[in-house]
Every structure is written in C-alpha cells, then in structure tokens.
C-alpha cells in the first residue's frame, strides 16, 4: 500500500506545529524588555547594598515598582541614612551595571511623599548633591531613581560597554529564538520519522510460531527462515505444531499417532519416524532445534526459542 497519504498527513501535522510555534516566537522578550528587567535587578541590588551599608542584613527590599523610566524602591523597616552613602552606593552599582550616565535620585517620606533628599548625576558625574554630611533621622522612606534620556544614551553609545552588552543580549535573543524554534521542530520531525518507520515496518502476524530461528505458519503450512520459505505437507505441519506445543517435553509415540493420524490404520506404525526424519532435514541448518528420539517412549522437540 502506498505511503503517500500517510506522509501527506504527517507533513500537515508538521505545518500545524510550525504555525503553533509562531506565536511562541512572537512572545519572546525583546532586547528592550530584557534591558528593563536588567535595570530592575540593578535597582534591587542598590537597595540591598544600601541596607548592608546601614548595617541591616535581615530586612527585605520590597518589589521594585516601575513607572516609565522611574524605579521606586520600598523597604520593609524604617531607617536613617547619610546622603553620602546613597551617592556612593548608587554610583557604584549604576556604573558597574552600565545602566545610564544620567539619572535623578530622590528620597521621599512614605506618608507625605515629600522629597527629603535628592540629587542629579549627569554624564556619570555629580551635578547637584545637596546636604552631604547631614544625617537623616530614622523614618519610613522610599527611594526613587529616574533614568534621564536613557534611550538617547543607548542609541549613541555604540562603542562603550553598554553597546557591547546590548549586542550580547541581541545575540542571546537570536539563539534563544532559534532554540525555541528548533526544539519543537526536531521533536515533530522525530515523531514523523517514528511513524514512517512504523508504517514501513513489516507487520507481525500473530499466527506465526517461532521455532528456533524459523517462523512457522501452521495455517498456510509454511516454514520461513532467512528470507526462504519451505512448504510443508499437511501431516508435516500437524506433527510440527504438536511437537512445538509440547516443546522440550517427551511425547509418546501412541499420542503422536492418535493426534496426527487418528484411526487411519495400522500401516502408520513407522510413519512417525519417516516424518520426523523429514522435519529434521528442514531444520538441519538450525542447531538450536533438535528432534530427539526418546527410546521406548517417543519424540521430543528441543529448542531454545519456543
């Protein structure tokens, strides 16, 4: 039977799989989204470093809030701070992470949202930093960091470390998208190959009987081995099937006569020996099959595979 309808169906399934992959690729995060997440991680690191600077190693930095280019850091407990610690810590993290050269920092009182301290960094250098050396009392504060002109900076800094980092992210995006595409595709191709091999595989006939290295078809009286087929006579087939049914167990001569020849007359007394000899010749190339004469009893089929 032709495999064309099956292959056509497999290709249709493959096409459907590719269509299903397309939305997955479309949902892959862009470089801008990855950059935003990277900045959010840097903001959390700033909060962590500030708490360490103030001797707090147990409280949490609450989830970062982002509104446009402003990142809001909230803390679990009240604290007091020195503006110099804020300037030094934020500058160190922002420089190391290559976030942006221009940003605005504001410290707000939680309830009133009044700015109690703030400063601006331009081109990675301080522009306005008031109140240095003045310690602020313990209270509930929020830290707001606003990125200034970040997109222009990213577009123009093609030769600095940020451009190299963006290029690396872009390469990672390509590899990530390629992997997302290839894995399902390879899975589908493997599935198609499995079904094609299964379709082309010769079906196993449940009526076949394994005897040594041969396959015996009792219905059609055919013995197959290594691509060759030998037809058996009706009595040869019946005798072989009987011996196989009781493989590795002696069968009395009288039982064999009754099962195979029945009441066909006394002339069959030596017939069993004749037919056993015929079967031996048909299996003479298979050392795993032996027709053993049990003296005074009958015959036994000895085989490694029954």
N, C-alpha and C positions, 0 to 999 in steps of 0.2 A: 504494500500500500504506500502511496506517495506521502512524503513528509511535508509537502508544501503547505497544506492548510495549518499544520501544527506550527511550522516555522513562521508563517504569516501571523498567527495568533501570538506567538512569542514576541515578535517584533512590535506588535500593537501594545503588548504589556510593557515592553521596554520604553516605547514612546510615551505611554501614560506615566511611567516612572519618571522620565525626564521632565515632563510637564509638571509633575508634583515637586520636582527638585527646584524648579524656577522660583517659586515663592520663597523657598528656604534661602536661596542665594540673594534674593531681593531684601530679605530681612537681615542680612549680615551687617553688623555695625560698620559705619563709615569711619574714616580717619578722624573726622571732626568729633564724632561721638566718643571714640576712644580717647581723643585728646581731652575732652571734658571729664571723662572718668579718671583719667590720669591726674588732672588738676585737682579733682575732688580727693583723690588719695593723698596728694601732696598737702592739701588743706588739713586733712585728718592728721597727717604727720606733724604739721605745725602745732595743732592742738596738743598732741602727745608730747612733743618736745617742750612746749611751754609748761605743761603740768610737771614734767620732770625738773625743769628749771626752778619751779616754785616748791620743789620737794614733795610733790604729790605723785605717788606711783601706783595708787589703787583706784582712783575715781576714773570715770569714763568720759570720753569725748562723745557727746550725743551725735546722732546722724547729721551729716552735713546738709544744709539747705542751700539750693542754688536758685537765684532769680536773675535771669540773663547772665551777666558777667560778674555778679556779686555772689560770694560764698559766705554763708553765715555759720559760725561755729558756736555751739552752745555747750555749756559744761554742766556736770552733774551737781557740783557743790560750789559754794561761794568761795572767793579767793581775793587776795590783794595782789597788786603787781607793781613792778618797776618798769616804766616805759623803755628803758634801755634793754631789758630782757626781751621785750616784744620785738624791738627793731632788730636786734642781733639774731634772734631765732628765726624770724620770718625771712630775713635776708639770706641766711644760710640755706634754708630749705628751698626758697624760690630760686636761688642761684644754682644749687645742686640739681634741682629738677628741671631747670630751663623752662620755667612757666612763662614768665614775661618780664621785661625790664621796667615796665611802668605799672604801678598799682597804688591803690589807696587803701589805707588801714584805718579802721575806726573801732574803738571800744565803746560799747553802749551799755548803759544801765538797763537791766532787764525790764523793770516795771515802767519807767518813764520813757524808755527808748531815747534818752538824752545821750548825745555823744560826749563822753567824759575825756576821751583822749583820741588823737588821730594824727596821721602823718602821710606824706606822699613820697613815693620813690619814682624818680624819672631817670630812664636810661641806666638803671641799676645803681644810681647814686641818690642819696637823700636830697630831697628838695625842701620839704618843711617838716621838721621834727620838733614840736614844742614839748615843754615840760620834762625834758631829760633830767634825771636826778630827782624827780619828785615821786615819792611812793604813794600809791593809791590805796585806800582802805579796803578791808575785806567787804565784799558785797557780791551781788549777782550781776555778772557781766556777760555780754555777747560780743564776740569778735567778728567784725565784718571786713572781708577783704574783697576789693573790687578790682578786677583786671581792666586796665586802661589801654584802649587801642590795641588789643591783643591780636585781632585778625590782621591789621596792617603790619604788625610786627612779624607775625608768622609768614606773611606773604613776602616780606622784604628780606628776611634773614635766611637766605638760601645757602649761605656759606658758613654759618655758625653751627654750633652743636644742636640747636633746635631743629634746623633744616635736616641735619643728618638723622636725627631721631624720627622726624616725620617720614623721611624716606624709608627708614627701617619699619615704621608702622605700616606704610603703604605696601612694602614687600610682604609683611606679615599678613596683611589683608588679602593679597593675591594668593599666597599659599593657603590661607585659611579657606578662601572661597574655592580654590582648586581641590582641596581635600574634601570639602563638603560636597563637591560635585562628583569626585571620583569614587568615593566610598560607596554611595548608593548605586552608581553606575556599575562598578565592579561586582557588587552584590547581585544586581539584576542580570549581568552577563553570566555570572556563575550559575544563577538559577536557570537561565535559559539553556546553558550548556548541560546542566544536570538532566533537564527534561529531554533534551535532544538525545543524550546518551541513553537515557532510559527508554525513549521511544525506539531507538535503533537496536536496542539490546534484544536478542532472541528471547521470546517468551519461554518460560519454563513450564513444560507440560506436567501437570500433577499426576498424570497416569504413567509417567516414566518411572522405572525402578532402577536404582543404582546397584550394580553388581560389579565390584572391583572398579576397574577403570572404564567400564562399559555402561551404557544405558539400555535398558530392556523395555520395549513397548509390548506388553502382553496382548493388547487389543489387536494390534496390527502384526504381531509376531515378528518384530524387527529388533535386531541387536545392533547397536551403534557404538563404534569406538574409533577415536581419532579421525573422524570425518568419513569413516567407512561404515556401510550398512550391510548386514547379513540377514537374509530372511530365514526364519525357522519354520519347520513343519508344525502342524497343529499339535502333535504329540510332544515334539521337542519343546515347544513353548509351554505346554501344560506341565511337563516334567520340570523344566527350569523354574517356573513360577512356584511349584510345590516345594522344591528344594530351597528356594530363596525364602519362602515363608517360614521354613523351619531351619534357617541358616545356622550353621555351627551346632546343629542338633541331629543325631542319627535318626534316619527314617527306616523303618523295617521294610524289607522287600515287598511283603504282602500289602502293606499300607500303600506303597507306591503303585503297585499293580491295581489295587482297588480304586485309588483316587484318579489315576490317569487312564487306565484301560477298562476298568469296571469288569463286566462279565462278557468279555469278548472271546473267551475260550482259553483252553489250556495251552495253546501254542505260544502264549506270550511269556512263558517261563524265563526264556533267555533274552527277551526283548529289552528288559531294563538295562542289561549290560551293554547291549548294542547302542541304545540311545544315550547312555552315559558316555560311551566312547565318542559318539558324535559331538556331544556338548564339550567334551574335553578338547577336541580339535578346534572348536570355535573360540575357546578361551586359552589356547596354548601360548599365546603371546603375553598373557596377563598372569604374572607369577603370584598375584595376590588372590587368585581364585583357584581352588582345588576341589575336585570331586573325589572324595576319599571313600574307598571300599571298606566297610566295617564287616570283617569276616564273620559269617554266620548270622549277621543282622540285616545289613542293607547298605545304604549310602548316606553320606553327609556332605553338604556343601560348606566348605570352609572359605571364608572371605573376610578381608579386613574391613571393607565397607559394605554394609547391608542396608 
